[in-house]
Amino acid sequence: MTTPSRDMLIRQLTQTAQGIPALSPSVARRIMEHFQRTGPSAADDALTSRERDVLALIGKGFRNSEVAQAFDLFEHTVAGHIKNIYKKLDISSRAEASWHAVRLGLNG
């Protein structure tokens, strides 16, 4: 395994600070290909307002504890919202959730 260059590391940290998920190009490509095949989902409209709020922060790289603090919720409640989001969008990772947040315009 090679170590990342200093410039690459700085770029990745800067992007993470800006809320851009740190995905390798191959992972990002696979996610994009998957959703290009499946297209928009009716499940997008099934998200509640709170679920969309949670998804927006997850898309910005927030941890569950940070989302809970932002909305004055228990971390367990946030975990429940995330579980519902994953189920409704038929996803299983934060990377996919981040992609959906961007696609739905929740990253602004």
Backbone as JSON Lines, residues from 0, in Angstrom:
{"i":0,"aa":"M","n":[0.85,-1.17,0.0],"ca":[0.0,0.0,0.0],"c":[0.9,1.24,0.0]}
{"i":1,"aa":"T","n":[0.55,2.2,-0.84],"ca":[1.34,3.43,-0.88],"c":[0.69,4.48,0.0]}
{"i":2,"aa":"T","n":[1.48,5.38,0.49],"ca":[0.94,6.46,1.31],"c":[0.57,7.62,0.4]}
{"i":3,"aa":"P","n":[-0.5,8.33,0.72],"ca":[-0.91,9.45,-0.13],"c":[0.1,10.59,-0.07]}
{"i":4,"aa":"S","n":[0.18,11.31,-1.16],"ca":[1.07,12.46,-1.2],"c":[0.52,13.56,-0.28]}
{"i":5,"aa":"R","n":[1.38,14.46,0.07],"ca":[0.99,15.58,0.95],"c":[-0.13,16.4,0.3]}
{"i":6,"aa":"D","n":[0.01,16.69,-1.0],"ca":[-1.0,17.48,-1.71],"c":[-2.35,16.76,-1.74]}
{"i":7,"aa":"M","n":[-2.31,15.45,-1.98],"ca":[-3.55,14.68,-2.01],"c":[-4.22,14.69,-0.64]}
{"i":8,"aa":"L","n":[-3.44,14.52,0.39],"ca":[-3.98,14.53,1.75],"c":[-4.61,15.88,2.08]}
{"i":9,"aa":"I","n":[-3.94,16.95,1.72],"ca":[-4.48,18.3,1.95],"c":[-5.78,18.49,1.18]}
{"i":10,"aa":"R","n":[-5.8,18.06,-0.09],"ca":[-7.01,18.19,-0.91],"c":[-8.17,17.41,-0.29]}
{"i":11,"aa":"Q","n":[-7.9,16.17,0.16],"ca":[-8.96,15.35,0.75],"c":[-9.48,15.97,2.06]}
{"i":12,"aa":"L","n":[-8.59,16.47,2.88],"ca":[-9.02,17.1,4.13],"c":[-9.82,18.37,3.85]}
{"i":13,"aa":"T","n":[-9.4,19.14,2.88],"ca":[-10.14,20.36,2.5],"c":[-11.53,20.0,2.01]}
{"i":14,"aa":"Q","n":[-11.62,18.99,1.15],"ca":[-12.92,18.57,0.64],"c":[-13.82,18.06,1.77]}
{"i":15,"aa":"T","n":[-13.26,17.3,2.68],"ca":[-14.02,16.8,3.82],"c":[-14.54,17.96,4.66]}
{"i":16,"aa":"A","n":[-13.7,18.96,4.88],"ca":[-14.11,20.15,5.64],"c":[-15.23,20.9,4.94]}
{"i":17,"aa":"Q","n":[-15.28,20.81,3.61],"ca":[-16.32,21.48,2.82],"c":[-17.58,20.64,2.71]}
{"i":18,"aa":"G","n":[-17.56,19.46,3.33],"ca":[-18.74,18.6,3.3],"c":[-18.78,17.65,2.12]}
{"i":19,"aa":"I","n":[-17.69,17.56,1.37],"ca":[-17.63,16.65,0.23],"c":[-17.15,15.3,0.74]}
{"i":20,"aa":"P","n":[-17.96,14.24,0.56],"ca":[-17.56,12.94,1.08],"c":[-16.25,12.46,0.46]}
{"i":21,"aa":"A","n":[-15.43,11.82,1.26],"ca":[-14.15,11.29,0.79],"c":[-14.38,9.91,0.2]}
{"i":22,"aa":"L","n":[-14.56,9.86,-1.11],"ca":[-14.76,8.6,-1.81],"c":[-13.66,8.43,-2.85]}
{"i":23,"aa":"S","n":[-13.19,7.22,-2.98],"ca":[-12.22,6.97,-4.03],"c":[-12.95,7.08,-5.37]}
{"i":24,"aa":"P","n":[-12.24,7.43,-6.42],"ca":[-12.9,7.54,-7.74],"c":[-13.62,6.26,-8.15]}
{"i":25,"aa":"S","n":[-13.05,5.1,-7.83],"ca":[-13.71,3.85,-8.23],"c":[-15.02,3.63,-7.47]}
{"i":26,"aa":"V","n":[-15.04,3.96,-6.18],"ca":[-16.27,3.82,-5.39],"c":[-17.31,4.83,-5.88]}
{"i":27,"aa":"A","n":[-16.9,6.06,-6.09],"ca":[-17.83,7.08,-6.58],"c":[-18.41,6.66,-7.93]}
{"i":28,"aa":"R","n":[-17.58,6.13,-8.82],"ca":[-18.04,5.69,-10.14],"c":[-19.07,4.57,-10.0]}
{"i":29,"aa":"R","n":[-18.8,3.6,-9.12],"ca":[-19.75,2.5,-8.93],"c":[-21.08,3.0,-8.38]}
{"i":30,"aa":"I","n":[-21.03,3.94,-7.46],"ca":[-22.28,4.5,-6.91],"c":[-23.05,5.23,-8.0]}
{"i":31,"aa":"M","n":[-22.35,6.05,-8.77],"ca":[-23.01,6.79,-9.86],"c":[-23.61,5.84,-10.89]}
{"i":32,"aa":"E","n":[-22.89,4.8,-11.26],"ca":[-23.41,3.83,-12.23],"c":[-24.66,3.14,-11.69]}
{"i":33,"aa":"H","n":[-24.63,2.8,-10.42],"ca":[-25.79,2.14,-9.81],"c":[-27.02,3.04,-9.92]}
{"i":34,"aa":"F","n":[-26.88,4.29,-9.55],"ca":[-28.05,5.17,-9.54],"c":[-28.43,5.65,-10.92]}
{"i":35,"aa":"Q","n":[-27.51,5.64,-11.87],"ca":[-27.88,5.94,-13.24],"c":[-28.76,4.83,-13.8]}
{"i":36,"aa":"R","n":[-28.49,3.6,-13.37],"ca":[-29.31,2.46,-13.81],"c":[-30.68,2.5,-13.15]}
{"i":37,"aa":"T","n":[-30.72,2.85,-11.88],"ca":[-31.98,2.78,-11.15],"c":[-32.8,4.05,-11.27]}
{"i":38,"aa":"G","n":[-32.16,5.19,-11.5],"ca":[-32.87,6.46,-11.67],"c":[-33.54,6.94,-10.4]}
{"i":39,"aa":"P","n":[-34.3,8.04,-10.51],"ca":[-34.99,8.59,-9.34],"c":[-36.01,7.59,-8.81]}
{"i":40,"aa":"S","n":[-36.23,7.69,-7.55],"ca":[-37.12,6.75,-6.88],"c":[-38.31,7.47,-6.28]}
{"i":41,"aa":"A","n":[-39.43,6.79,-6.28],"ca":[-40.6,7.34,-5.6],"c":[-40.34,7.46,-4.11]}
{"i":42,"aa":"A","n":[-39.38,6.68,-3.63],"ca":[-39.03,6.72,-2.21],"c":[-38.48,8.09,-1.82]}
{"i":43,"aa":"D","n":[-37.91,8.82,-2.78],"ca":[-37.41,10.16,-2.48],"c":[-38.5,11.02,-1.87]}
{"i":44,"aa":"D","n":[-39.7,10.9,-2.41],"ca":[-40.83,11.69,-1.92],"c":[-41.39,11.14,-0.62]}
{"i":45,"aa":"A","n":[-41.03,9.9,-0.29],"ca":[-41.55,9.27,0.92],"c":[-40.8,9.72,2.17]}
{"i":46,"aa":"L","n":[-39.66,10.39,1.98],"ca":[-38.91,10.85,3.15],"c":[-39.68,11.95,3.87]}
{"i":47,"aa":"T","n":[-39.72,11.86,5.18],"ca":[-40.35,12.91,5.97],"c":[-39.43,14.14,5.98]}
{"i":48,"aa":"S","n":[-39.97,15.24,6.42],"ca":[-39.19,16.46,6.53],"c":[-37.98,16.25,7.44]}
{"i":49,"aa":"R","n":[-38.18,15.59,8.55],"ca":[-37.08,15.34,9.48],"c":[-36.04,14.42,8.86]}
{"i":50,"aa":"E","n":[-36.5,13.39,8.13],"ca":[-35.55,12.49,7.47],"c":[-34.72,13.24,6.44]}
{"i":51,"aa":"R","n":[-35.34,14.16,5.73],"ca":[-34.59,14.96,4.75],"c":[-33.57,15.85,5.48]}
{"i":52,"aa":"D","n":[-33.95,16.4,6.62],"ca":[-33.01,17.22,7.41],"c":[-31.82,16.38,7.87]}
{"i":53,"aa":"V","n":[-32.1,15.19,8.36],"ca":[-31.04,14.29,8.83],"c":[-30.16,13.89,7.65]}
{"i":54,"aa":"L","n":[-30.77,13.55,6.53],"ca":[-30.01,13.16,5.34],"c":[-29.09,14.29,4.88]}
{"i":55,"aa":"A","n":[-29.57,15.51,4.97],"ca":[-28.74,16.65,4.57],"c":[-27.47,16.73,5.41]}
{"i":56,"aa":"L","n":[-27.58,16.53,6.71],"ca":[-26.39,16.6,7.56],"c":[-25.51,15.37,7.39]}
{"i":57,"aa":"I","n":[-26.1,14.21,7.19],"ca":[-25.31,13.01,6.92],"c":[-24.52,13.22,5.63]}
{"i":58,"aa":"G","n":[-25.17,13.85,4.65],"ca":[-24.5,14.14,3.38],"c":[-23.34,15.1,3.53]}
{"i":59,"aa":"K","n":[-23.36,15.89,4.58],"ca":[-22.26,16.83,4.84],"c":[-21.19,16.2,5.72]}
{"i":60,"aa":"G","n":[-21.37,14.93,6.05],"ca":[-20.35,14.22,6.82],"c":[-20.53,14.25,8.32]}
{"i":61,"aa":"F","n":[-21.69,14.72,8.79],"ca":[-21.93,14.76,10.23],"c":[-22.05,13.34,10.78]}
{"i":62,"aa":"R","n":[-21.57,13.15,11.99],"ca":[-21.76,11.89,12.71],"c":[-23.14,11.93,13.38]}
{"i":63,"aa":"N","n":[-23.61,10.76,13.78],"ca":[-24.92,10.68,14.43],"c":[-25.01,11.61,15.63]}
{"i":64,"aa":"S","n":[-23.96,11.65,16.43],"ca":[-23.98,12.5,17.63],"c":[-24.08,13.98,17.25]}
{"i":65,"aa":"E","n":[-23.45,14.36,16.15],"ca":[-23.51,15.76,15.71],"c":[-24.89,16.11,15.15]}
{"i":66,"aa":"V","n":[-25.5,15.16,14.45],"ca":[-26.87,15.37,13.95],"c":[-27.81,15.52,15.13]}
{"i":67,"aa":"A","n":[-27.65,14.65,16.13],"ca":[-28.5,14.7,17.32],"c":[-28.38,16.05,18.0]}
{"i":68,"aa":"Q","n":[-27.17,16.53,18.14],"ca":[-26.95,17.83,18.78],"c":[-27.57,18.96,17.96]}
{"i":69,"aa":"A","n":[-27.43,18.9,16.65],"ca":[-27.96,19.96,15.78],"c":[-29.47,20.08,15.88]}
{"i":70,"aa":"F","n":[-30.16,18.95,16.06],"ca":[-31.62,18.95,16.11],"c":[-32.19,18.74,17.5]}
{"i":71,"aa":"D","n":[-31.31,18.73,18.51],"ca":[-31.73,18.52,19.9],"c":[-32.51,17.22,20.03]}
{"i":72,"aa":"L","n":[-31.92,16.15,19.5],"ca":[-32.52,14.82,19.55],"c":[-31.59,13.87,20.29]}
{"i":73,"aa":"F","n":[-32.13,12.74,20.68],"ca":[-31.29,11.68,21.21],"c":[-30.59,11.0,20.04]}
{"i":74,"aa":"E","n":[-29.38,10.52,20.28],"ca":[-28.63,9.83,19.23],"c":[-29.4,8.6,18.74]}
{"i":75,"aa":"H","n":[-30.1,7.95,19.65],"ca":[-30.91,6.78,19.28],"c":[-31.99,7.17,18.28]}
{"i":76,"aa":"T","n":[-32.59,8.34,18.46],"ca":[-33.62,8.83,17.55],"c":[-33.03,9.07,16.16]}
{"i":77,"aa":"V","n":[-31.85,9.67,16.12],"ca":[-31.17,9.91,14.84],"c":[-30.88,8.57,14.15]}
{"i":78,"aa":"A","n":[-30.42,7.6,14.9],"ca":[-30.15,6.27,14.33],"c":[-31.42,5.69,13.72]}
{"i":79,"aa":"G","n":[-32.55,5.9,14.37],"ca":[-33.84,5.43,13.83],"c":[-34.19,6.13,12.53]}
{"i":80,"aa":"H","n":[-33.95,7.44,12.47],"ca":[-34.21,8.18,11.23],"c":[-33.31,7.65,10.11]}
{"i":81,"aa":"I","n":[-32.05,7.41,10.43],"ca":[-31.12,6.91,9.41],"c":[-31.55,5.53,8.93]}
{"i":82,"aa":"K","n":[-31.99,4.69,9.84],"ca":[-32.48,3.36,9.46],"c":[-33.66,3.49,8.5]}
{"i":83,"aa":"N","n":[-34.58,4.41,8.79],"ca":[-35.73,4.63,7.91],"c":[-35.3,5.16,6.54]}
{"i":84,"aa":"I","n":[-34.34,6.08,6.54],"ca":[-33.81,6.64,5.29],"c":[-33.22,5.53,4.43]}
{"i":85,"aa":"Y","n":[-32.37,4.71,5.04],"ca":[-31.73,3.62,4.32],"c":[-32.78,2.68,3.72]}
{"i":86,"aa":"K","n":[-33.81,2.38,4.51],"ca":[-34.85,1.47,4.05],"c":[-35.64,2.09,2.9]}
{"i":87,"aa":"K","n":[-36.05,3.33,3.04],"ca":[-36.85,4.0,2.01],"c":[-36.08,4.2,0.71]}
{"i":88,"aa":"L","n":[-34.78,4.49,0.82],"ca":[-33.97,4.72,-0.38],"c":[-33.29,3.45,-0.88]}
{"i":89,"aa":"D","n":[-33.49,2.34,-0.15],"ca":[-32.88,1.06,-0.49],"c":[-31.37,1.18,-0.62]}
{"i":90,"aa":"I","n":[-30.77,1.73,0.42],"ca":[-29.31,1.92,0.46],"c":[-28.77,1.27,1.73]}
{"i":91,"aa":"S","n":[-27.44,1.18,1.8],"ca":[-26.86,0.52,2.97],"c":[-25.56,1.16,3.45]}
{"i":92,"aa":"S","n":[-25.3,2.4,3.0],"ca":[-24.05,3.03,3.44],"c":[-24.2,4.54,3.49]}
{"i":93,"aa":"R","n":[-23.33,5.16,4.26],"ca":[-23.3,6.61,4.35],"c":[-22.86,7.23,3.03]}
{"i":94,"aa":"A","n":[-22.02,6.53,2.29],"ca":[-21.59,7.03,0.98],"c":[-22.8,7.15,0.05]}
{"i":95,"aa":"E","n":[-23.65,6.14,0.05],"ca":[-24.87,6.21,-0.77],"c":[-25.8,7.31,-0.26]}
{"i":96,"aa":"A","n":[-25.89,7.44,1.06],"ca":[-26.72,8.5,1.63],"c":[-26.2,9.87,1.21]}
{"i":97,"aa":"S","n":[-24.9,10.04,1.22],"ca":[-24.3,11.31,0.78],"c":[-24.64,11.6,-0.67]}
{"i":98,"aa":"W","n":[-24.58,10.59,-1.5],"ca":[-24.89,10.76,-2.91],"c":[-26.35,11.2,-3.07]}
{"i":99,"aa":"H","n":[-27.25,10.56,-2.33],"ca":[-28.67,10.92,-2.4],"c":[-28.88,12.36,-1.91]}
{"i":100,"aa":"A","n":[-28.19,12.75,-0.87],"ca":[-28.33,14.12,-0.36],"c":[-27.96,15.12,-1.45]}
{"i":101,"aa":"V","n":[-26.89,14.87,-2.16],"ca":[-26.48,15.75,-3.26],"c":[-27.51,15.72,-4.37]}
{"i":102,"aa":"R","n":[-27.93,14.53,-4.75],"ca":[-28.9,14.37,-5.84],"c":[-30.21,15.08,-5.53]}
{"i":103,"aa":"L","n":[-30.61,15.07,-4.27],"ca":[-31.87,15.7,-3.87],"c":[-31.69,17.19,-3.56]}
{"i":104,"aa":"G","n":[-30.48,17.7,-3.72],"ca":[-30.23,19.12,-3.47],"c":[-30.23,19.48,-2.0]}
{"i":105,"aa":"L","n":[-29.89,18.54,-1.14],"ca":[-29.9,18.78,0.31],"c":[-28.55,19.23,0.85]}
{"i":106,"aa":"N","n":[-27.6,19.43,-0.02],"ca":[-26.24,19.76,0.43],"c":[-25.97,21.24,0.46]}
{"i":107,"aa":"G","n":[-26.95,22.07,0.19],"ca":[-26.75,23.51,0.12],"c":[-26.77,24.16,1.4]}
